[in-house]
Amino acid sequence: MLIRTKIIIYSMVCCAFGVLLSFALVKYISPETSAVATSKAIEIPDVNVQLDFADLEKTTAAIELALKNTEQLQLAAAMQARQRTEQIKAELQKLEQLKQEQLQIKLFKLEQLKEGQFNFSAHIAEPLRVEPLSILPPKAPASPVAPTEIAENERVSSLTLGEGLLVLLLACGACGLSVAWLTRHLGRSLDSLEIGLLNFSDNDFSVSIPEHGEGQLQTLAQLFNYSAAKLRQERQYIYQRELLLDKVIQSSPNVMLLLDDHQRLIYANDAARHLFHKKGKMEGLSLDELLLDLPEVLALALKHEKNGLFAMGEDDVETWYLSRGQFLLNNQQHNLILLKQMTRELNRQEVAVWKKVIRIISHELNNSVAPIASMVNSGRLLTKDLDNPKLKLIFDTIENRTGHLSQFIFNYARFAKLPLPQRRQVNWGQFTTQLTQHYPFKLRHDLPEVDGYFDQGQLEQVLLNLLKNAHESGSNPEDVTLSIRYQTLVDGAGFSIAIEDRGTGMSGEVLEQALLPFYSTKQSGTGLGLPLCREIIEAHDGCISMHNRSDGGLLVRLWLPQ
């Protein structure tokens, strides 16, 4: 609307300038000259200005060309008026000379008349001849101008000037109305484009403008609508990608912290909130504020700008890997801190190494035990007729030890070749009832109403092994307890299983190695019970941990995800 108003005002100002210039020229032209000049049609080139809504510059150029032609014609008229004025002056000088000549002739004749030399009769009828001025119409006799005629000419001149001014004013108004009428579509289109661009500046790409008009205007409207649709699609695509990326980061078990150049937190995922025990918003906190309530080991690891492994938790059973990275974002330095829980990964790698060793040892032992057992049977057959007690004792001892070694190899082979769990839905009431048939215990809480989803045989083997250790720890049978609770954590829902006793507990060194294969404090232990329990629980995507109780005894906690 503003551009359209400017065009109208510009056209009216140009017309007003033409009126003032014409008025100034009329001041220097006589009535006859004004009549002649106004009678001539001023031919202005026909500028076919099609006000294309998208080509405002061409429209302005056409208007300026028309104004330039008008100014040139006005200058030409001024030059013509000036030349005519000079011509009139020359004619007036010529007339003055003729008057002087006639006056001299009259004086000469009067002198001759006085002297009697002038023939009065010969010249009495001769009229006084004066050449007509060129400003008069052709073949018109010269006549003196009367005062009344001069007044009439001035009146006609004033009327002609007033009529000219009226005509020019009407032309000015008509020109303004014509421009307004021709630019009505352009104004509407420019208003629509202005509204659309304002919406773009507000990140609103849902607007579309009507595609009316023709030519470049319609093309411009179509291009605007196409751009708006394209921007909507790109924005929706970027928004979906951001949602997906945020979902992946929030679901990651790795702790992610993004700090700006002032060591202030600007992004943290759910794992970070769980590790730092922050339920609310963490963004905006400084690194020093985050480290206030953290364990000393974790706080020191975050303060030192180094990558590497560190252990924390009770009895340092949790192993974490800390890595840092720096990058530029919006021309500002940012620091990315990643914390990855490596305990399970290291345990898996460690167990994988043990399994490989067990397979090799089992294979070699089987290759030796089988011939020994065969030779014992052959020796018994060869010496059955001999009644030698010592020889019988030797064969019995060899047979017992080879049998024990075979059982040992079988147990380790079972640990090394643990089958994948066959999960199914299990009722906790029926499951605990079967456990009580082997070892007594006390339930500390009500059983969950939600059924479990696990391999019943493998989990039963784990709990029986833990209950057996609890009874062998020196605890009273009534102090051995079992609790099963359904919980919903940040990582998901699952079951927390705890076995507690009031035995002697374990030393720190024993706790660190209790879950390793081949490690046992029992004289007849194989060192495979607890490692097998850990292997079964981790095969169910769970975890196992062991802790000494403050008032004596041991606590073994299992976590099984639902």
C-alpha positions in Angstrom: 0.0 0.0 0.0 2.9 2.4 0.7 4.5 1.8 -2.7 1.2 2.4 -4.4 0.7 5.7 -2.5 4.2 6.8 -3.5 3.4 6.2 -7.2 0.2 8.3 -7.0 1.9 11.2 -5.1 4.9 11.1 -7.5 2.5 11.4 -10.5 0.6 14.2 -9.0 3.8 16.1 -8.1 5.0 15.8 -11.7 1.7 17.1 -13.1 1.8 20.0 -10.7 5.3 20.8 -11.8 4.1 20.8 -15.4 1.3 23.2 -14.5 3.7 25.6 -12.8 6.1 25.5 -15.8 3.2 26.1 -18.3 2.1 29.1 -16.2 5.6 30.5 -16.3 5.7 30.1 -20.1 2.3 31.8 -20.6 3.6 34.9 -18.8 6.0 35.5 -21.7 3.6 34.7 -24.6 1.0 37.1 -26.1 -2.6 36.1 -26.4 -2.2 35.3 -30.1 0.9 33.3 -29.5 -0.9 31.5 -26.6 -3.8 30.7 -28.8 -1.4 29.3 -31.5 0.6 27.4 -29.0 -2.3 25.9 -27.1 -4.0 25.0 -30.5 -1.2 22.7 -31.3 -1.5 19.2 -29.9 1.5 18.2 -27.8 2.3 14.7 -28.9 3.4 12.6 -26.0 4.7 9.2 -26.9 2.1 6.5 -26.2 3.8 4.6 -23.4 2.0 1.4 -23.0 2.5 0.9 -19.3 1.2 -2.3 -18.2 1.5 -2.2 -14.5 2.8 -5.6 -13.9 2.6 -6.3 -10.2 6.1 -7.9 -10.2 7.8 -5.2 -12.5 7.5 -1.9 -10.5 10.8 -0.7 -11.8 9.6 -0.8 -15.4 6.5 1.1 -14.5 8.6 3.8 -12.8 10.9 4.0 -15.7 8.0 4.5 -18.1 6.6 7.3 -16.0 10.0 9.0 -15.8 10.3 8.7 -19.6 6.9 10.3 -20.1 7.8 13.1 -17.7 11.1 13.6 -19.5 9.3 13.9 -22.9 6.9 16.4 -21.3 9.8 18.5 -20.0 11.5 18.4 -23.4 8.3 19.6 -25.1 7.9 22.4 -22.6 11.5 23.5 -23.2 10.9 23.4 -26.9 7.8 25.6 -26.5 9.8 28.0 -24.4 12.4 28.3 -27.1 9.7 28.8 -29.7 8.2 31.6 -27.6 11.6 33.2 -27.1 12.2 33.1 -30.8 8.8 34.6 -31.5 9.5 37.4 -29.0 12.7 38.2 -30.7 10.9 38.3 -34.1 8.2 40.7 -32.7 11.0 42.9 -31.4 12.6 43.0 -34.8 9.3 43.8 -36.5 8.7 46.6 -34.0 12.1 48.0 -34.8 11.3 47.8 -38.5 8.0 49.6 -37.9 9.8 52.3 -36.0 12.2 52.8 -38.9 9.4 53.0 -41.4 7.7 55.7 -39.2 10.9 57.7 -39.1 11.3 57.4 -42.9 7.6 58.5 -43.5 8.2 61.4 -41.1 11.2 62.5 -43.0 9.3 62.3 -46.3 6.5 64.4 -44.8 9.0 67.0 -43.6 10.7 67.0 -47.0 7.4 67.6 -48.8 6.5 70.3 -46.4 9.7 72.1 -47.2 9.2 71.7 -50.9 5.6 73.1 -50.5 7.0 76.1 -48.7 9.4 76.7 -51.5 6.7 76.1 -54.1 8.5 73.2 -55.7 6.1 70.4 -54.6 3.3 69.3 -57.0 0.4 69.1 -54.6 -2.0 67.9 -57.2 0.2 65.0 -58.2 0.4 63.6 -54.7 -2.9 64.7 -53.1 -4.5 61.4 -53.8 -1.5 59.2 -52.9 -2.2 57.4 -49.6 0.4 56.8 -47.0 1.7 53.1 -47.5 3.1 51.2 -44.5 4.4 47.6 -44.9 2.3 45.1 -42.8 4.0 43.4 -39.8 4.7 39.7 -40.0 2.8 39.1 -36.8 -0.5 40.0 -38.5 -2.4 37.5 -40.6 -1.3 37.5 -44.3 -2.8 40.2 -46.7 -4.3 42.1 -43.7 -3.8 45.9 -43.8 -1.9 47.5 -41.0 -4.1 49.4 -38.7 -3.4 51.1 -35.4 -4.3 49.2 -32.3 -7.0 50.9 -30.3 -7.0 50.8 -26.5 -10.3 48.9 -26.4 -8.8 46.3 -28.6 -5.8 45.9 -26.4 -8.0 45.5 -23.3 -10.0 42.9 -25.2 -6.8 41.0 -26.1 -5.7 41.0 -22.5 -9.2 39.7 -21.4 -9.0 36.9 -24.0 -5.4 36.2 -22.8 -6.5 35.9 -19.2 -9.4 33.7 -20.2 -7.1 31.5 -22.2 -4.6 31.2 -19.3 -7.4 30.3 -16.8 -8.8 27.7 -19.1 -5.4 26.3 -19.6 -4.8 26.1 -15.9 -8.2 24.4 -15.4 -7.4 21.9 -18.1 -4.0 21.1 -16.7 -5.5 20.7 -13.2 -8.2 18.3 -14.6 -5.4 16.4 -16.4 -3.4 16.2 -13.1 -6.4 14.7 -11.3 -7.2 12.4 -14.2 -3.6 11.2 -14.2 -3.6 10.5 -10.5 -6.9 8.6 -10.7 -5.6 6.6 -13.7 -2.5 5.6 -11.8 -4.5 4.7 -8.8 -6.9 2.5 -10.9 -4.0 0.9 -12.8 -2.1 0.1 -9.6 -5.0 -1.3 -7.6 -4.0 -5.0 -8.3 -0.3 -4.1 -7.6 -1.2 -2.7 -4.2 -3.1 -5.7 -3.2 -0.3 -8.0 -4.3 2.3 -6.0 -2.5 0.2 -6.1 0.6 -0.1 -9.9 0.4 3.7 -10.2 -0.1 4.4 -7.9 2.8 2.2 -10.0 5.1 3.8 -13.2 3.9 7.3 -11.9 4.5 6.4 -10.7 7.9 5.2 -14.2 8.8 8.5 -15.6 7.5 10.3 -13.3 9.8 8.3 -14.8 12.7 9.2 -18.3 11.6 5.6 -18.9 10.4 5.7 -20.7 7.0 2.1 -21.7 6.9 1.0 -18.6 5.0 0.1 -18.6 1.3 -1.0 -15.7 -0.9 -3.7 -15.7 -3.7 -2.3 -16.3 -7.2 -4.5 -13.7 -9.0 -3.3 -11.6 -11.8 -1.3 -12.6 -14.8 2.2 -12.6 -16.2 5.1 -12.0 -13.8 2.7 -11.2 -10.9 1.2 -14.7 -11.0 4.7 -16.2 -11.3 5.8 -14.2 -8.3 2.9 -15.4 -6.2 3.4 -19.0 -7.3 7.1 -18.8 -6.5 6.3 -17.4 -3.0 3.8 -20.2 -2.3 6.3 -22.8 -3.5 9.0 -21.4 -1.3 6.6 -21.4 1.7 5.7 -25.0 1.1 9.4 -26.0 0.7 10.3 -24.2 3.9 7.5 -26.0 5.8 8.7 -29.3 4.6 12.3 -28.6 5.5 11.3 -27.3 8.9 9.2 -30.4 9.6 12.1 -32.6 8.5 14.5 -30.8 10.7 12.1 -31.0 13.6 11.6 -34.7 13.2 15.4 -35.2 13.0 15.9 -33.2 16.1 13.2 -35.3 17.9 14.9 -38.5 16.8 18.3 -37.3 17.8 17.1 -36.1 21.2 15.3 -39.5 21.7 18.5 -41.4 20.9 20.6 -39.2 23.2 18.1 -39.3 26.1 17.8 -43.1 25.8 21.6 -43.7 25.7 23.1 -45.3 28.8 26.1 -43.1 28.4 26.2 -39.8 30.4 26.4 -36.8 28.1 27.2 -33.2 29.3 27.6 -30.2 27.0 29.4 -27.2 28.5 30.0 -23.7 27.0 33.2 -21.8 27.1 32.3 -20.6 30.6 32.0 -24.1 31.9 28.3 -23.8 32.3 26.0 -26.7 31.4 23.7 -26.2 28.4 22.6 -29.8 27.7 22.4 -33.0 29.7 20.6 -36.3 29.0 18.6 -38.6 31.3 21.6 -40.7 32.2 23.4 -37.6 33.5 20.4 -36.6 35.6 20.3 -40.1 37.1 24.1 -40.1 37.8 24.0 -36.6 39.4 20.7 -37.3 41.2 19.0 -34.3 39.6 15.3 -34.7 39.0 14.7 -31.2 37.7 16.4 -29.0 35.1 20.2 -29.1 35.0 20.8 -26.6 32.2 22.3 -23.4 33.5 24.3 -24.9 36.3 28.1 -24.5 36.4 30.4 -27.4 36.6 31.4 -26.5 40.1 27.8 -26.6 41.2 27.4 -30.0 39.7 30.4 -31.4 41.5 29.2 -30.4 45.0 27.3 -33.6 45.9 29.2 -36.1 43.8 31.6 -38.8 45.0 35.2 -37.6 45.3 36.5 -39.9 42.7 33.9 -38.7 40.1 34.5 -35.1 41.0 38.2 -35.4 40.6 37.8 -37.2 37.2 35.6 -34.4 35.9 37.9 -31.6 37.1 41.0 -33.1 35.5 40.9 -32.7 31.7 42.1 -36.2 30.9 40.6 -39.2 29.3 40.7 -42.7 30.9 39.2 -45.3 33.2 38.3 -44.8 36.9 36.5 -46.9 39.5 33.9 -45.7 41.9 30.9 -47.0 43.9 30.8 -49.2 46.9 34.1 -51.2 47.0 35.0 -49.7 43.6 33.0 -52.2 41.8 31.9 -49.8 39.0 34.3 -48.9 36.2 33.7 -45.8 34.1 35.4 -44.4 31.1 35.7 -40.6 30.8 36.2 -38.9 27.4 36.3 -35.2 26.5 35.9 -33.4 23.2 36.0 -29.8 22.1 34.3 -28.2 19.1 33.1 -24.8 17.8 29.3 -24.1 17.9 28.1 -20.6 16.8 31.7 -19.4 16.9 32.0 -20.4 20.6 34.1 -23.1 22.2 32.1 -26.0 23.7 33.2 -29.0 25.7 31.5 -32.4 25.4 31.9 -34.8 28.3 31.0 -38.5 27.9 30.9 -41.0 30.8 30.4 -44.7 29.8 29.8 -47.5 32.3 32.4 -50.1 31.4 31.8 -52.5 34.3 29.6 -54.8 32.3 31.7 -54.6 29.2 34.9 -55.4 31.1 33.2 -58.2 32.9 32.0 -59.7 29.6 35.4 -59.4 28.1 36.9 -61.0 31.2 34.4 -63.8 31.2 35.0 -64.3 27.5 38.7 -64.8 28.2 38.0 -67.2 31.0 35.6 -69.2 28.8 38.3 -69.5 26.2 40.8 -70.7 28.7 38.3 -73.2 30.2 37.6 -74.6 26.8 41.3 -75.2 26.1 41.9 -76.7 29.5 38.8 -78.9 29.4 39.8 -80.2 26.0 43.3 -81.1 27.2 42.2 -82.6 30.4 39.6 -84.7 28.7 42.2 -86.0 26.4 44.2 -87.1 29.4 41.4 -88.3 31.8 39.8 -90.6 29.3 42.9 -92.8 28.7 43.6 -92.9 32.4 40.1 -94.1 33.2 40.4 -96.7 30.5 43.7 -97.9 31.8 42.3 -98.3 35.3 39.6 -100.5 34.0 42.1 -102.5 32.0 44.4 -102.9 35.1 41.5 -104.1 37.2 40.7 -106.8 34.6 44.4 -107.8 34.4 44.8 -108.0 38.2 41.5 -109.4 39.2 43.1 -112.8 39.9 45.7 -111.2 42.2 44.6 -110.7 45.8 46.6 -107.6 46.5 44.9 -105.0 48.7 47.4 -102.3 47.9 46.9 -102.7 44.2 43.1 -102.4 44.7 43.6 -99.2 46.7 45.7 -97.8 43.9 43.1 -98.5 41.3 40.3 -97.1 43.6 42.3 -93.9 44.2 43.0 -93.4 40.5 39.4 -94.0 39.6 38.1 -91.5 42.3 40.5 -88.8 41.2 39.7 -89.2 37.5 36.0 -89.1 38.3 36.4 -85.9 40.4 38.5 -84.4 37.6 35.8 -85.3 35.0 33.1 -83.7 37.2 35.3 -80.6 37.5 35.8 -80.4 33.7 32.0 -80.9 33.3 31.2 -78.0 35.6 33.6 -75.7 33.9 32.4 -76.7 30.5 28.9 -75.9 31.6 30.0 -72.4 32.6 31.9 -71.9 29.4 29.0 -73.2 27.3 26.1 -71.6 29.1 23.0 -71.8 26.8 20.9 -68.7 26.0 18.1 -68.1 28.4 14.6 -69.4 27.3 12.4 -66.7 28.8 8.8 -67.1 29.6 6.2 -65.7 32.0 6.6 -67.0 35.5 4.4 -66.5 38.6 6.5 -65.4 41.6 4.4 -67.2 44.2 4.9 -70.6 42.5 8.6 -69.8 41.9 9.4 -69.1 45.6 7.4 -72.1 46.7 9.8 -74.3 44.8 12.8 -72.6 46.3 11.6 -73.3 49.8 11.7 -77.0 49.1 15.5 -76.8 48.9 16.6 -74.1 51.4 14.5 -72.2 54.0 14.3 -68.4 53.9 12.0 -65.6 55.0 10.2 -63.2 52.6 10.6 -59.6 53.7 8.0 -58.1 51.4 4.9 -59.1 49.6 5.6 -60.6 46.2 4.9 -58.5 43.1 1.6 -58.9 41.4 3.4 -58.5 38.0 4.7 -61.8 36.7 8.3 -62.1 35.9 9.7 -62.9 32.4 12.9 -65.0 32.6 14.4 -68.5 32.2 13.0 -70.3 35.3 15.6 -73.0 35.4 18.6 -70.6 35.2 17.2 -68.1 37.7 16.3 -70.9 40.1 19.9 -72.2 39.9 21.2 -68.6 40.7 18.9 -68.2 43.8 19.7 -71.7 45.1 23.4 -71.0 44.9 23.0 -67.7 46.7 20.8 -69.2 49.4 23.3 -72.1 49.9 26.1 -69.6 50.4 23.9 -67.6 52.9 23.3 -70.8 55.0 27.0 -71.7 54.8 28.1 -68.2 55.9 27.4 -69.0 59.5 24.1 -67.2 59.6 21.0 -68.5 61.5 18.5 -69.9 59.1 15.8 -67.5 60.3 18.1 -64.6 59.4 18.3 -65.6 55.7 15.8 -63.4 53.9 14.6 -63.0 50.3 12.8 -59.9 48.9 11.4 -59.4 45.4 10.1 -56.0 44.4 8.8 -54.5 41.2 10.4 -51.0 40.5 10.3 -48.4 37.8 13.6 -46.6 37.3 15.0 -44.2 34.7 16.4 -47.1 32.7 13.1 -48.9 32.7 11.0 -51.2 34.9 12.2 -54.4 36.4 12.5 -56.6 39.5 14.9 -56.0 42.4 15.9 -59.2 44.2 17.8 -59.2 47.4 19.3 -62.1 49.5 20.5 -61.1 53.0 22.1 -63.0 55.8 23.8 -62.4 59.2 27.0 -64.3 58.5 30.6 -63.2 58.7 30.4 -61.2 55.4 33.4 -60.8 53.1 36.6 -58.7 53.2 37.2 -56.0 50.7 39.7 -58.2 48.7 37.3 -61.1 48.6 34.4 -58.8 47.4 36.6 -57.6 44.5 37.3 -61.1 43.3 34.2 -63.1 44.4 32.6 -62.9 41.0 35.8 -64.0 39.1 36.0 -67.6 37.8 38.3 -70.0 39.7 38.3 -67.8 42.8 37.0 -69.5 46.0 37.6 -69.2 49.8 36.1 -72.6 50.4 38.4 -75.6 50.7 36.2 -77.7 48.5 34.9 -74.8 46.3 35.4 -74.7 42.5 35.2 -70.9 42.2 32.4 -71.2 39.6 29.2 -70.6 41.7 29.2 -66.9 41.8 30.7 -66.4 38.3 28.0 -68.6 36.9 25.3 -66.6 38.8 26.7 -63.4 37.2 26.8 -64.9 33.8 23.2 -66.0 34.0 22.0 -62.6 35.3 23.9 -60.7 32.6 22.5 -63.0 30.0 19.1 -61.7 31.1 20.4 -58.1 30.6 20.6 -57.7 34.4 23.3 -57.1 36.9 24.5 -58.5 40.3 26.3 -56.7 43.1 27.5 -57.8 46.6 27.8 -55.6 49.7 28.7 -56.0 53.3 25.9 -55.0 55.7 26.6 -52.4 58.2 25.4 -54.5 61.2 27.0 -57.7 59.9 26.3 -60.1 57.1 26.2 -60.0 53.3 23.7 -58.5 50.9 23.5 -59.8 47.3 21.3 -57.7 45.0 20.0 -58.7 41.6 18.3 -56.6 39.0 16.2 -58.2 36.2 14.6 -55.9 33.6 11.1 -56.6 32.7 
